[in-house]
Amino acid sequence: MAHHVDAKRMLDERGYEGQTIHNQNPAHLLEKAVRDRITDSYYWKEQCFAINEATLCDRAVEMSYLGGTYGQQKPTAFLCLTLKLLQLLPDRDVVLLYLHQADFKYLSALAAFYVRLTFEAVDVYRTLEPLLGDYRKVRRRTREGGFVLTYLDQFVDDLLTKERVCGTSLRKLPRRALLEDLGQLEERVSPLGEEIEEIDAESDGGNRSDTRSSSEVEEVGAATNGNGVDRDQSD
């Protein structure tokens, strides 16, 4: 119960004097209604008690899906651990370690969500765009309580392009093109670029082959017609 009271005190609008993110109490990056549901949940009270950056990993690797709230607005473990991260405020190196480890995909997804919530816009693009090539399958819990299959790259794409993900309103990101124009980001090279170039090259080669075949057919036809005329004259 004491832990529950301490969590409520930290989430209070009044008197917060700790580290801020985007000029506010980090916990307030989640909406108040969502925070209240999290701190009232069984998972928060039982599984998020007195955990640190290391033991949070143990909770994260036990997750089998991601999502926001479902059913009667029940928060997922994914959302509860997001709030715990916002309380712990791990060092950037720790967050990047969570993000880039290859063994636990839901830990990577959790870190990506935290990055989107807390990093500045340029760092969000630079940190998350490499994951657009991560095709690991993940399950997402829907608001109705069911599950849908998606991929980590799709989840990251949602984080970069949508303003609401996992039942959470996200800070609006400037368009990437704008940051490129300002010189803050380099133009992004698609990981599919080489494959697209190969397909284009094969297509061009096929067109040249078709053109050459057509020309050969016309030449053969002309030669045949010429021979026919000669035979008629000889007769």
Secondary structure, DSSP 8 states (H G I E B T S, - for coil): -HHHHHHHHHT-SSS--S--BTTB-GGGGS-HHHHHHHHHSHHHHHHSTT--HHHHHHHHHT---B-SEETTTEE-HHHHHHHHHHHH---HHHHHHHHH-SS-HHHHHHHHHHHHHHS-HHHHHHHHGGGGG---EEEEE-TTS-EEEEEHHHHHHHHHH-SEETTEE------HHHHHHTTSS-----TTHHHHHHHHHHHHHHHHHHHHHHHHHHHHHHHHHHHHHHHHHH-
